[in-house]
Amino acid sequence: MNDASPSAKPRTSLTRKLGAGAAALVSLLYLVNPTLSVFELLPDNLPVVGNLDEGFFTYVLRASLTVLGVAIPLMRRRTN
């Protein structure tokens, strides 16, 4: 079979969107954190590195929403 068949592209796109949706859901759950820091990867009281996990999950959430086609105001790249 030819790997460049037309049916391969939508499947890859669907897989990518499902992965992005799962990453967005995990990131959102981590950031909302309804369990009051039970699932904290890095304690916030550590100097300098305490908020890196929140920054990472914010980046993953933003990247996932971009893959899903969600426009985020004030965070779009400028094209000149």
MDTraj code that builds the backbone (N, CA, C; nanometers):
import mdtraj as md
import numpy as np

residues = "MET ASN ASP ALA SER PRO SER ALA LYS PRO ARG THR SER LEU THR ARG LYS LEU GLY ALA GLY ALA ALA ALA LEU VAL SER LEU LEU TYR LEU VAL ASN PRO THR LEU SER VAL PHE GLU LEU LEU PRO ASP ASN LEU PRO VAL VAL GLY ASN LEU ASP GLU GLY PHE PHE THR TYR VAL LEU ARG ALA SER LEU THR VAL LEU GLY VAL ALA ILE PRO LEU MET ARG ARG ARG THR ASN".split()
xyz = np.array([
    [0.0815, -0.1185, 0.0000],
    [0.0000, 0.0000, 0.0000],
    [0.0859, 0.1248, 0.0000],
    [0.0298, 0.2287, -0.0518],
    [0.0990, 0.3565, -0.0563],
    [0.0693, 0.4338, 0.0717],
    [0.1744, 0.4782, 0.1438],
    [0.1549, 0.5506, 0.2693],
    [0.0990, 0.6903, 0.2484],
    [0.1094, 0.7431, 0.1277],
    [0.0625, 0.8785, 0.1001],
    [-0.0810, 0.8781, 0.0491],
    [-0.1583, 0.7780, 0.0823],
    [-0.2959, 0.7712, 0.0358],
    [-0.3790, 0.8808, 0.1012],
    [-0.4837, 0.9248, 0.0333],
    [-0.5664, 1.0328, 0.0884],
    [-0.6282, 0.9980, 0.2235],
    [-0.6511, 0.8712, 0.2494],
    [-0.7136, 0.8343, 0.3761],
    [-0.6164, 0.8429, 0.4939],
    [-0.4844, 0.8468, 0.4677],
    [-0.3863, 0.8528, 0.5757],
    [-0.3818, 0.9900, 0.6414],
    [-0.4019, 1.0959, 0.5650],
    [-0.3914, 1.2305, 0.6200],
    [-0.5018, 1.2617, 0.7227],
    [-0.6298, 1.2365, 0.6934],
    [-0.7311, 1.2640, 0.7960],
    [-0.7120, 1.1807, 0.9214],
    [-0.6635, 1.0580, 0.9076],
    [-0.6406, 0.9744, 1.0250],
    [-0.5316, 1.0337, 1.1132],
    [-0.4238, 1.0810, 1.0510],
    [-0.3171, 1.1460, 1.1257],
    [-0.3686, 1.2724, 1.1916],
    [-0.4488, 1.3480, 1.1197],
    [-0.5049, 1.4714, 1.1743],
    [-0.5978, 1.4398, 1.2916],
    [-0.6769, 1.3355, 1.2787],
    [-0.7660, 1.2962, 1.3869],
    [-0.6858, 1.2511, 1.5084],
    [-0.5814, 1.1735, 1.4849],
    [-0.4954, 1.1283, 1.5949],
    [-0.4294, 1.2473, 1.6638],
    [-0.3842, 1.3428, 1.5851],
    [-0.3206, 1.4616, 1.6418],
    [-0.4212, 1.5428, 1.7238],
    [-0.5422, 1.5562, 1.6738],
    [-0.6432, 1.6324, 1.7470],
    [-0.6874, 1.5604, 1.8743],
    [-0.6954, 1.4300, 1.8697],
    [-0.7295, 1.3549, 1.9911],
    [-0.6195, 1.3682, 2.0956],
    [-0.4947, 1.3613, 2.0504],
    [-0.3818, 1.3803, 2.1418],
    [-0.3808, 1.5202, 2.2010],
    [-0.4088, 1.6200, 2.1179],
    [-0.4130, 1.7584, 2.1653],
    [-0.5287, 1.7781, 2.2630],
    [-0.6408, 1.7140, 2.2362],
    [-0.7545, 1.7236, 2.3277],
    [-0.7241, 1.6597, 2.4623],
    [-0.6578, 1.5453, 2.4593],
    [-0.6207, 1.4793, 2.5843],
    [-0.5189, 1.5632, 2.6619],
    [-0.4208, 1.6203, 2.5916],
    [-0.3215, 1.7053, 2.6574],
    [-0.3864, 1.8299, 2.7158],
    [-0.4812, 1.8875, 2.6436],
    [-0.5517, 2.0060, 2.6933],
    [-0.6321, 1.9721, 2.8185],
    [-0.6975, 1.8575, 2.8181],
    [-0.7771, 1.8172, 2.9341],
    [-0.6897, 1.7932, 3.0569],
    [-0.5793, 1.7223, 3.0393],
    [-0.4878, 1.6970, 3.1516],
    [-0.4292, 1.8279, 3.2028],
    [-0.3892, 1.9151, 3.1114],
    [-0.3319, 2.0444, 3.1521],
    [-0.4336, 2.1289, 3.2269],
    [-0.5546, 2.1324, 3.1766],
    [-0.6592, 2.2113, 3.2418],
    [-0.6905, 2.1567, 3.3804],
    [-0.6988, 2.0253, 3.3927],
    [-0.7236, 1.9655, 3.5238],
    [-0.6094, 1.9938, 3.6205],
    [-0.4866, 1.9916, 3.5716],
    [-0.3727, 2.0209, 3.6586],
    [-0.3740, 2.1672, 3.7019],
    [-0.4077, 2.2562, 3.6093],
    [-0.4067, 2.3986, 3.6426],
    [-0.5223, 2.4379, 3.7337],
    [-0.6384, 2.3782, 3.7132],
    [-0.7526, 2.4069, 3.7998],
    [-0.7302, 2.3457, 3.9371],
    [-0.6742, 2.2256, 3.9386],
    [-0.6309, 2.1575, 4.0600],
    [-0.7370, 2.1585, 4.1710],
    [-0.8471, 2.0908, 4.1494],
    [-0.9537, 2.0929, 4.2493],
    [-0.9179, 2.0210, 4.3802],
    [-0.8089, 1.9473, 4.3814],
    [-0.7734, 1.8724, 4.5022],
    [-0.6761, 1.9475, 4.5916],
    [-0.6564, 2.0733, 4.5668],
    [-0.5718, 2.1592, 4.6496],
    [-0.4308, 2.1039, 4.6675],
    [-0.3624, 2.0883, 4.5574],
    [-0.2201, 2.0522, 4.5517],
    [-0.1875, 1.9082, 4.5909],
    [-0.2802, 1.8182, 4.5806],
    [-0.2485, 1.6779, 4.6057],
    [-0.1608, 1.6250, 4.4924],
    [-0.1831, 1.6720, 4.3700],
    [-0.1081, 1.6252, 4.2539],
    [0.0000, 1.7241, 4.2123],
    [0.0564, 1.7951, 4.3023],
    [0.1589, 1.8951, 4.2733],
    [0.2898, 1.8243, 4.2357],
    [0.3426, 1.8536, 4.1174],
    [0.4689, 1.7924, 4.0760],
    [0.5870, 1.8569, 4.1461],
    [0.5895, 1.9884, 4.1492],
    [0.6946, 2.0634, 4.2183],
    [0.6272, 2.1526, 4.3224],
    [0.6637, 2.1420, 4.4477],
    [0.6018, 2.2284, 4.5488],
    [0.6276, 2.3754, 4.5171],
    [0.5247, 2.4580, 4.5338],
    [0.5371, 2.5997, 4.5008],
    [0.6299, 2.6750, 4.5942],
    [0.6625, 2.6191, 4.7087],
    [0.7501, 2.6906, 4.8012],
    [0.8989, 2.6731, 4.7692],
    [0.9330, 2.5969, 4.6660],
    [1.0722, 2.5866, 4.6226],
    [1.1104, 2.7153, 4.5487],
    [1.2209, 2.7777, 4.5864],
    [1.2606, 2.9006, 4.5179],
    [1.2910, 2.8755, 4.3704],
    [1.2514, 2.9643, 4.2871],
    [1.2769, 2.9686, 4.1430],
    [1.2026, 2.8590, 4.0655],
    [1.2133, 2.7342, 4.1043],
    [1.1550, 2.6257, 4.0253],
    [1.0140, 2.5879, 4.0697],
    [0.9626, 2.6500, 4.1719],
    [0.8330, 2.6111, 4.2264],
    [0.7162, 2.6272, 4.1311],
    [0.7227, 2.7221, 4.0413],
    [0.6112, 2.7459, 3.9495],
    [0.6389, 2.6972, 3.8082],
    [0.7469, 2.6234, 3.7888],
    [0.7777, 2.5733, 3.6550],
    [0.6738, 2.4739, 3.6046],
    [0.6186, 2.3933, 3.6924],
    [0.5189, 2.2955, 3.6479],
    [0.3930, 2.3649, 3.5978],
    [0.3495, 2.4713, 3.6660],
    [0.2333, 2.5462, 3.6189],
    [0.2630, 2.6138, 3.4855],
    [0.3832, 2.6672, 3.4703],
    [0.4221, 2.7285, 3.3435],
    [0.4243, 2.6276, 3.2308],
    [0.4750, 2.5077, 3.2588],
    [0.4791, 2.4021, 3.1584],
    [0.3384, 2.3621, 3.1147],
    [0.2492, 2.3408, 3.2110],
    [0.1134, 2.2993, 3.1763],
    [0.0351, 2.4107, 3.1086],
    [0.0675, 2.5365, 3.1387],
    [0.0060, 2.6481, 3.0674],
    [0.0502, 2.6472, 2.9215],
    [0.1795, 2.6229, 2.8982],
    [0.2304, 2.6135, 2.7618],
    [0.1656, 2.4968, 2.6867],
    [0.1546, 2.3821, 2.7507],
    [0.0925, 2.2654, 2.6862],
    [-0.0538, 2.2938, 2.6534],
    [-0.1249, 2.3598, 2.7443],
    [-0.2652, 2.3939, 2.7196],
    [-0.2771, 2.4885, 2.6009],
    [-0.1919, 2.5907, 2.5963],
    [-0.1969, 2.6866, 2.4854],
    [-0.1642, 2.6181, 2.3529],
    [-0.0619, 2.5334, 2.3508],
    [-0.0245, 2.4628, 2.2282],
    [-0.1355, 2.3672, 2.1843],
    [-0.1986, 2.3009, 2.2791],
    [-0.3073, 2.2084, 2.2460],
    [-0.4267, 2.2825, 2.1880],
    [-0.4599, 2.3956, 2.2466],
    [-0.5724, 2.4743, 2.1949],
    [-0.5419, 2.5278, 2.0554],
    [-0.4161, 2.5599, 2.0282],
    [-0.3782, 2.6046, 1.8949],
    [-0.3960, 2.4922, 1.7935],
    [-0.3573, 2.3709, 1.8295],
    [-0.3751, 2.2556, 1.7394],
    [-0.5231, 2.2301, 1.7150],
    [-0.6047, 2.2506, 1.8168],
    [-0.7483, 2.2284, 1.8028],
    [-0.8191, 2.3416, 1.7295],
    [-0.7466, 2.4505, 1.7013],
    [-0.8051, 2.5603, 1.6252],
    [-0.8768, 2.6627, 1.7093],
    [-0.8525, 2.6649, 1.8384],
    [-0.9158, 2.7626, 1.9264],
    [-0.8326, 2.8898, 1.9236],
    [-0.8953, 3.0007, 1.8852],
    [-0.8247, 3.1292, 1.8804],
    [-0.8209, 3.1888, 2.0208],
    [-0.7006, 3.2232, 2.0652],
    [-0.6831, 3.2817, 2.1972],
    [-0.6519, 3.4295, 2.1784],
    [-0.7402, 3.5193, 2.2223],
    [-0.7145, 3.6621, 2.2050],
    [-0.5889, 3.7041, 2.2803],
    [-0.5195, 3.8004, 2.2250],
    [-0.3988, 3.8589, 2.2819],
    [-0.2802, 3.7629, 2.2849],
    [-0.2918, 3.6458, 2.2265],
    [-0.1809, 3.5518, 2.2261],
    [-0.1483, 3.5038, 2.0858],
    [-0.2012, 3.5745, 1.9844],
    [-0.1725, 3.5345, 1.8483],
    [-0.0415, 3.5946, 1.8022],
    [0.0263, 3.5245, 1.7147],
    [0.1501, 3.5762, 1.6573],
    [0.1177, 3.6858, 1.5590],
    [0.1991, 3.7860, 1.5595],
    [0.1806, 3.8955, 1.4643],
    [0.2474, 3.8597, 1.3328],
    [0.1781, 3.8845, 1.2252],
    [0.2357, 3.8626, 1.0933],
    [0.2479, 3.9978, 1.0253],
    [0.3666, 4.0294, 0.9830],
    [0.3909, 4.1581, 0.9160],
    [0.4175, 4.1375, 0.7705],
])
top = md.Topology()
chain = top.add_chain()
for i, resn in enumerate(residues, 1):
    res = top.add_residue(resn, chain, resSeq=i)
    for name in ("N", "CA", "C"):
        top.add_atom(name, md.element.get_by_symbol(name[0]), res)
traj = md.Trajectory(xyz[None], top)
